[in-house]
C-alpha cells in the first residue's frame, strides 16, 4: 500500500512539471466559473442476426462544474461532480452503471509564494439504490447511504487553478449509513446498530488538469486518507482520471476511470471505467 501511495504522489509531481493553465469560460469580478454537461450513450439492435445478440441500450449523464473566487489574499475553489448511468438489455430489468455525487470546497489565505493556510470540505454519496453483485435482490446502498464527509484545516500549495495539492494533518472524517444496513452487523466501517462512524486522520488531496494536445484534455483528482485511530497504515485511496477528446463544439469522446481503496468498504480495489462518444455542452 505504501508503494501505491508513493507512486500516485510521484505521478502528480511529474505531471506538475508541465502543467498548463486553462482560462475559465466565465468571469464576474473575482469569481470565475466553468461547467460541462455530458451525455454518453450506446445502443445495439439485432434482427434475425444469426451470430446472436440482445438489443441493448446504455447511457450516462455527467455534470462537472467549477466556481472559484480569487483575490490577492484569498482563494476559494468549489467543484461539483454528478454522474448517473443506466443500461437496459431486452428482457431484463434496467441496471445502474454509474452513480455519484461529490462536492469539494477548498478555501485558502495567502501565506507565502504558492502556499496558503487552508480549510477543506469533501462530501460524496450516491443518488440511487445499488444492488449486491452476488445477490441482485439485496440492496447494498441507496441515497445518502453511505455518505462520506471530510473536513479539516491544513496547508495548500497552489500554482494555478489547474495544479494544487492540499495537506490536512488533522482531518475529521464521518461515514453516515442508514441503520437498516447495520441492523445485523457492521457496514462500511460503521458498527452494528450505529448509523455514523467518526475518524481522525491525515488527508492529502491533489488536482491537476492540462491540455495534452489540441482538443485533448486530462483531469486528475487524487485523495489519500490515513486514520490515526485505527490501522493508520491502511491508506484510503480515491483516484479519478478524466480524458476528453473534443471532436467539435458539442461532440467529444470521453474516457474516465476511478479507483478506490477503502478497507472499511471492501477488502480490495474498486474500479469504475466508462468510455463513449457523447454530447457535451459547456456553460
C-alpha positions in Angstrom: 0.0 0.0 0.0 2.9 2.4 0.8 4.3 1.7 -2.7 1.0 2.5 -4.3 0.6 5.7 -2.3 4.1 6.9 -3.2 3.6 6.1 -6.9 0.4 8.2 -7.1 2.2 11.1 -5.4 5.1 10.9 -7.8 2.6 10.9 -10.7 1.3 14.3 -9.6 4.8 15.6 -9.1 5.8 14.5 -12.6 2.7 15.9 -14.2 3.0 19.2 -12.3 6.3 19.9 -14.0 4.5 20.5 -17.3 1.2 22.0 -16.0 -0.7 24.3 -18.4 -3.3 26.8 -17.3 -6.7 26.7 -18.9 -8.7 30.0 -18.9 -12.2 29.8 -17.4 -15.2 30.5 -19.7 -16.9 33.0 -17.4 -15.7 35.6 -15.1 -17.5 38.2 -12.9 -15.2 40.3 -10.8 -13.1 37.9 -8.6 -15.4 35.0 -9.4 -14.8 32.5 -12.3 -16.9 29.6 -13.3 -16.9 26.8 -15.8 -19.2 23.8 -16.2 -19.6 20.9 -18.6 -22.7 18.8 -19.3 -22.1 15.5 -21.0 -24.3 12.7 -22.2 -22.7 9.4 -23.4 -24.8 6.7 -25.0 -24.5 3.5 -27.0 -27.2 1.2 -28.5 -27.2 -2.1 -30.3 -30.1 -3.7 -32.2 -30.4 -7.1 -33.8 -33.0 -8.5 -36.3 -32.6 -12.1 -37.5 -28.9 -11.8 -36.7 -27.6 -15.4 -36.9 -24.5 -14.7 -34.8 -26.8 -13.8 -31.9 -27.1 -10.7 -29.7 -29.6 -9.0 -27.5 -31.0 -5.5 -28.1 -29.5 -3.1 -25.5 -29.1 0.5 -24.6 -26.8 2.3 -22.2 -26.5 6.0 -21.3 -24.5 8.1 -18.8 -25.2 11.7 -17.7 -22.5 13.8 -16.3 -22.1 17.3 -14.8 -18.7 18.8 -13.9 -19.0 22.4 -12.5 -16.4 24.7 -11.0 -16.9 28.0 -9.4 -13.8 29.8 -7.9 -13.0 33.0 -6.1 -9.6 34.7 -6.3 -8.2 37.9 -4.7 -4.8 39.0 -3.6 -5.2 37.3 -0.2 -7.9 34.6 -0.7 -8.6 31.7 -2.9 -11.9 29.7 -2.7 -12.3 26.7 -5.1 -15.6 24.7 -5.4 -16.3 21.7 -7.6 -19.5 19.7 -8.1 -19.4 16.4 -9.9 -22.6 14.4 -10.7 -22.7 11.1 -12.8 -25.6 8.8 -13.4 -25.8 5.9 -15.9 -28.2 3.1 -16.7 -28.2 0.1 -19.1 -31.1 -1.9 -20.4 -30.9 -5.3 -22.1 -34.0 -6.6 -23.8 -35.9 -9.0 -21.5 -34.1 -7.8 -18.4 -34.6 -5.0 -15.9 -32.6 -1.8 -16.3 -29.4 -1.6 -14.1 -27.5 1.3 -12.7 -24.0 1.6 -14.2 -22.8 4.8 -12.6 -24.0 6.9 -9.7 -22.0 9.6 -8.0 -22.5 13.0 -6.3 -19.4 14.7 -5.0 -18.8 18.3 -3.7 -15.4 19.7 -2.9 -14.7 23.1 -1.3 -11.2 24.5 -0.6 -10.5 27.9 0.9 -7.0 29.4 1.3 -5.5 32.5 2.8 -2.2 33.7 1.3 0.9 32.7 3.3 4.0 33.0 1.1 4.7 32.2 -2.5 2.4 29.4 -3.7 1.5 28.5 -0.1 -1.8 29.2 1.6 -3.3 28.5 5.0 -6.3 26.3 4.1 -9.5 24.6 5.2 -11.3 22.0 3.0 -14.6 20.1 2.8 -15.3 17.0 0.8 -18.7 15.3 0.6 -19.6 12.3 -1.6 -22.5 9.9 -1.8 -24.8 8.3 -4.4 -28.4 9.1 -5.5 -29.9 5.7 -6.2 -30.0 2.2 -4.8 -27.2 -0.2 -5.6 -27.7 -3.9 -5.7 -25.3 -6.5 -4.3 -23.4 -8.1 -7.3 -23.7 -11.5 -5.6 -27.5 -11.2 -5.0 -29.4 -8.8 -7.3 -32.4 -8.9 -4.8 -30.3 -7.3 -2.0 -29.6 -3.5 -1.8 -26.1 -2.6 -0.7 -26.6 1.1 -0.9 -29.1 3.9 -1.6 -29.5 7.6 -1.5 -27.2 9.2 1.2 -26.3 5.7 2.5 -23.3 5.5 2.7 -22.3 9.2 2.6 -18.8 10.4 3.4 -17.7 13.8 4.8 -14.2 15.0 5.3 -13.3 18.4 6.8 -10.2 19.9 8.3 -7.5 22.7 8.3 -4.2 22.4 6.5 -1.8 24.0 4.1 -2.4 24.5 0.4 0.2 24.6 -2.4 -1.4 26.2 -5.4 0.4 27.1 -8.6 -2.8 27.7 -10.5 -6.5 26.6 -10.6 -5.3 23.6 -12.5 -2.4 22.4 -10.3 -2.8 22.3 -6.5 -2.1 20.0 -3.5 -3.6 20.3 -0.1 -2.1 18.8 3.1 -4.5 18.5 6.1 -2.9 16.7 9.0 -6.0 17.0 11.3 -8.9 15.8 9.2 -12.2 14.7 10.6 -14.0 12.0 8.6 -17.6 11.0 9.1 -19.3 8.0 7.5 -23.1 8.0 7.5 -25.2 5.0 6.8 -28.9 4.1 7.3 -29.4 1.9 10.4 -31.0 -0.9 8.4 -27.6 -1.7 6.9 -26.1 -2.2 10.3 -29.1 -4.0 11.9 -27.4 -7.4 11.7 -23.7 -6.4 11.6 -21.2 -3.7 10.6 -21.4 -1.9 7.3 -18.9 0.5 5.6 -16.9 0.6 8.8 -20.0 1.6 10.9 -20.5 -0.6 13.9 -23.7 -2.8 14.3 -26.6 -0.7 15.5 -25.0 2.6 14.7 -25.5 4.9 11.7 -22.3 7.0 11.9 -18.6 6.5 12.2 -16.0 9.1 13.2 -12.3 9.0 12.2 -9.5 11.5 12.8 -6.5 11.4 10.4 -4.4 13.0 7.7 -5.6 13.9 4.2 -3.6 14.7 1.1 -5.6 15.9 -2.0 -4.3 16.8 -5.4 -5.7 18.2 -8.5 -4.1 18.5 -12.0 -5.7 19.5 -15.3 -3.9 20.1 -18.6 -4.2 20.1 -22.3 -2.1 17.3 -23.8 -2.6 18.5 -27.4 -5.1 20.4 -29.3 -8.6 19.3 -28.3 -7.3 16.7 -25.8 -7.5 17.5 -22.1 -6.9 15.4 -19.0 -8.1 15.9 -15.4 -6.6 14.1 -12.4 -8.1 14.1 -8.9 -6.4 12.3 -6.0 -7.3 11.9 -2.4 -5.3 10.0 0.3 -6.5 9.5 3.8 -4.9 7.7 6.9 -7.0 7.2 10.0 -4.9 7.8 13.1 -7.4 6.0 15.4 -7.3 2.6 13.6 -4.9 0.9 11.2 -3.2 4.1 10.0 -1.0 2.1 7.6 -4.2 1.2 5.6 -4.3 4.4 3.5 -7.6 5.1 1.7 -7.1 6.0 -1.9 -9.6 7.7 -4.3 -8.1 8.5 -7.8 -10.0 9.8 -10.8 -8.8 10.3 -14.4 -11.0 12.1 -16.9 -9.9 12.4 -20.5 -11.9 14.4 -23.1 -11.1 14.2 -26.9 -13.0 17.1 -28.4 -14.5 16.5 -31.9 -16.3 19.8 -32.2 -18.1 22.3 -30.0 -20.7 19.7 -29.0 -19.3 16.3 -29.6 -16.4 14.5 -27.9 -15.0 11.2 -26.9 -14.9 10.8 -23.1 -12.9 8.4 -21.1 -13.0 8.2 -17.3 -11.6 5.7 -14.7 -11.9 5.8 -10.9 -10.0 3.6 -8.5 -11.0 3.4 -4.8 -9.3 1.5 -2.0 -11.1 1.7 1.4 -10.8 -1.4 3.5 -13.8 -0.4 5.6 -16.0 -0.7 2.5 -14.3 -3.5 0.6 -11.1 -5.6 1.0 -9.6 -4.7 -2.3 -9.6 -2.2 -5.1 -12.9 -0.9 -6.6 -12.6 0.2 -10.2 -15.1 2.2 -12.3 -14.4 2.8 -16.0 -16.5 4.4 -18.8 -15.8 5.4 -22.4 -18.0 6.6 -25.1 -18.8 9.3 -27.7 -21.2 11.8 -26.4 -22.8 15.2 -26.4 -21.0 17.9 -24.4 -22.2 21.4 -23.6 -20.0 24.0 -21.8 -21.7 26.6 -19.6 
